[in-house]
Amino acid sequence: MRPSQPPPPFDFPAARRLREALGMAPGHVAYGMRASYGLSHVTPDTIVSWERGLTTPDATELAALAATLWCSPGELMGAPATLREHRLARGLAPEDVARGAGMEIQAYLHMEETDRWHGTDRQSTALARTLDLSLPDFVTVTGRADELADLLRSAVQNRWQAQLRPVAKLLAVEKRDLEGPLRRLHEDYQSRMVRTLNWGGGASADASGHAGRDFLTRILDHFWPLLPTH
């Protein structure tokens, strides 16, 4: 038996806003979910409870609610974070994602349930295409954030050119698309360090070290905006 899954994230103000934009009352939504999707337990009070954030729909209820409100599940979820949440936001079944990524369904389900992606580079690229993942989401979902951060820290502290190939391989993008972002990231880090050392005619080593550590800790936040599209 598959373990029970937590309910997906739910943007309850969005649910109410979308319902009201359609001119529907909670009773209309509840009736639509019962009549079209067989969810006999859904009542107007259920809809009101969801919209007030008192309770949360499960994955099946969320998909039916989205269809009833003529929107995508993602519009009711906010920003997805996990592999499962990205799938639900796209309104895809597990079988669809497994087939798109080129793997057996049981292998995919295990990765989704454990939130640990173990696909090959080819399967990872296919997953990103199937779920239409942005680069930041791709890195997070496939568990590559820490590895990428380490490569970027080395790039800004040493020669950025040496990290061009491994970063391109990890992100599955062309090296030429990363040359500018890596160079600017390196320049940004180095200029921050120089400015810190020059504060007041020469700041302390502690101040310089703090500025450097803060930049390195949040290096992904500095990196993503430098990419042309992500």
C-alpha positions in Angstrom: 0.0 0.0 0.0 1.3 3.4 -0.9 1.8 5.8 2.0 -0.7 8.6 2.5 0.4 11.8 0.9 0.1 15.2 2.6 -2.4 17.6 1.0 -0.9 19.9 -1.7 -0.4 23.6 -0.8 -3.6 25.6 -1.3 -3.9 29.3 -2.0 -7.3 29.8 -0.4 -7.7 33.5 -1.3 -7.1 32.6 -4.9 -9.9 30.0 -4.7 -12.4 32.6 -3.5 -11.2 35.2 -6.0 -11.6 32.8 -9.0 -15.0 31.7 -7.8 -16.3 35.2 -7.4 -14.9 36.2 -10.9 -17.1 33.5 -12.4 -20.1 34.8 -10.5 -20.5 31.4 -8.7 -21.7 30.9 -5.1 -20.1 28.2 -2.9 -23.2 26.0 -3.6 -22.7 26.2 -7.3 -19.1 25.0 -6.9 -20.0 22.2 -4.6 -22.8 21.0 -6.9 -20.4 21.0 -9.9 -17.8 18.9 -7.9 -20.5 16.4 -6.9 -22.2 16.2 -10.3 -19.2 16.1 -12.5 -16.6 14.4 -10.3 -18.6 12.2 -8.0 -17.4 13.9 -4.8 -20.6 13.5 -2.9 -19.1 14.7 0.4 -18.4 18.2 -0.9 -21.0 20.7 0.3 -21.2 24.5 0.3 -19.7 24.5 3.8 -16.7 22.5 2.4 -16.1 25.2 -0.1 -16.4 28.0 2.5 -14.0 26.1 4.8 -11.4 25.8 2.1 -11.7 29.5 1.1 -11.2 30.5 4.8 -8.2 28.4 5.1 -9.8 26.2 7.8 -9.3 23.0 5.9 -7.4 22.0 2.8 -8.5 19.9 -0.2 -6.6 16.8 -1.0 -5.1 16.2 -4.5 -8.3 14.7 -5.9 -10.5 17.5 -4.5 -8.0 20.1 -5.8 -8.1 18.8 -9.3 -11.9 18.8 -9.3 -12.1 22.2 -7.8 -9.7 23.6 -10.5 -11.8 22.0 -13.2 -15.0 23.4 -11.8 -13.4 26.9 -11.5 -12.0 26.6 -15.1 -8.5 27.1 -14.0 -5.3 25.0 -13.7 -4.5 23.3 -10.4 -1.4 25.4 -10.2 -3.5 28.6 -9.9 -4.9 27.2 -6.7 -1.6 26.0 -5.2 0.8 29.0 -5.2 4.4 28.1 -5.8 5.0 24.3 -6.0 8.2 23.1 -4.2 8.3 19.3 -4.5 8.2 16.9 -7.4 4.7 15.8 -6.5 3.5 19.4 -6.2 4.9 20.3 -9.6 3.1 17.3 -11.1 -0.2 18.3 -9.4 0.2 21.9 -10.5 0.4 20.7 -14.1 -2.7 18.5 -13.7 -0.7 15.4 -14.7 -1.0 11.8 -13.5 2.0 10.0 -12.2 1.9 7.7 -15.3 2.2 10.8 -17.5 5.3 12.1 -15.8 6.9 8.6 -15.6 6.3 8.1 -19.3 7.6 11.6 -20.2 10.8 11.0 -18.1 11.3 7.6 -19.6 11.1 5.4 -16.5 9.0 2.7 -14.9 6.0 4.0 -12.9 7.0 2.3 -9.7 10.5 3.9 -9.8 8.9 7.3 -10.4 6.4 6.9 -7.6 9.1 6.0 -5.2 11.1 9.1 -6.0 7.9 11.2 -5.6 7.0 9.7 -2.3 10.5 10.0 -0.9 11.1 13.4 -2.6 14.5 12.1 -3.8 15.2 12.2 -7.5 17.6 9.5 -8.8 17.1 9.8 -12.5 19.9 9.9 -15.1 20.9 13.1 -16.8 18.7 12.2 -19.8 15.7 11.4 -17.5 16.3 14.6 -15.6 16.2 16.7 -18.8 13.1 14.8 -19.9 11.5 15.5 -16.5 12.2 19.2 -16.8 10.5 19.2 -20.2 7.5 17.2 -19.1 6.9 19.4 -16.0 8.0 22.6 -17.8 10.3 23.4 -15.0 12.3 26.6 -14.7 16.0 26.2 -14.1 15.7 27.0 -10.3 12.8 24.5 -10.0 14.8 21.9 -12.0 17.8 22.2 -9.7 15.6 22.0 -6.6 13.4 19.1 -7.7 16.4 17.0 -8.9 18.3 17.7 -5.6 21.2 19.5 -7.3 21.0 22.8 -5.4 23.9 22.1 -3.0 26.2 20.8 -5.8 25.4 23.9 -7.9 26.1 26.2 -4.9 29.5 24.6 -4.3 30.4 25.0 -8.0 29.4 28.6 -7.9 31.3 29.3 -4.7 34.4 27.9 -6.4 33.8 30.0 -9.5 33.6 33.3 -7.6 36.6 32.6 -5.3 38.9 31.3 -8.1 38.8 31.2 -11.9 35.2 31.1 -13.0 36.2 29.6 -16.4 37.2 26.4 -14.6 33.6 25.9 -13.5 32.0 26.7 -16.8 31.8 23.1 -18.0 30.6 21.4 -14.8 27.9 24.1 -14.2 26.7 23.7 -17.8 26.6 19.9 -17.4 24.6 20.2 -14.2 22.1 22.6 -15.6 21.9 20.9 -19.0 22.5 24.2 -20.8 25.1 25.4 -23.3 28.4 26.7 -22.0 28.1 29.9 -24.1 24.8 30.8 -22.2 26.7 30.7 -18.9 29.8 32.6 -19.7 28.3 36.0 -19.1 26.4 35.1 -15.9 29.5 33.3 -14.3 31.8 36.2 -15.2 29.3 38.8 -13.7 28.9 36.6 -10.6 32.6 36.5 -10.1 33.0 40.2 -10.6 30.1 41.0 -8.2 31.7 38.9 -5.5 35.2 40.3 -6.0 33.9 43.9 -6.1 32.0 43.4 -2.9 35.1 42.2 -1.2 37.2 45.1 -2.4 34.5 47.6 -1.3 34.3 46.1 2.1 38.1 46.3 2.6 38.1 49.9 1.5 35.4 51.1 3.9 36.7 53.9 6.1 40.2 53.5 4.7 40.4 49.8 5.4 37.8 47.7 7.1 38.6 44.9 9.5 39.1 41.3 8.3 36.0 40.4 10.2 33.9 42.8 8.2 35.3 41.5 5.0 34.8 37.9 6.1 31.2 38.6 7.0 30.4 40.2 3.6 32.0 37.3 1.8 30.2 34.6 3.9 26.9 36.3 3.3 27.3 36.4 -0.4 28.5 32.8 -0.6 25.6 31.6 1.6 23.1 33.2 -0.7 25.0 32.6 -3.9 22.0 30.9 -5.7 19.9 34.1 -5.1 22.7 36.1 -6.7 23.1 33.7 -9.6 19.5 33.1 -10.9 18.8 36.8 -11.8 21.9 36.8 -14.0 20.5 34.2 -16.3 18.7 35.5 -19.5 15.7 33.3 -18.8 15.0 30.9 -15.9 
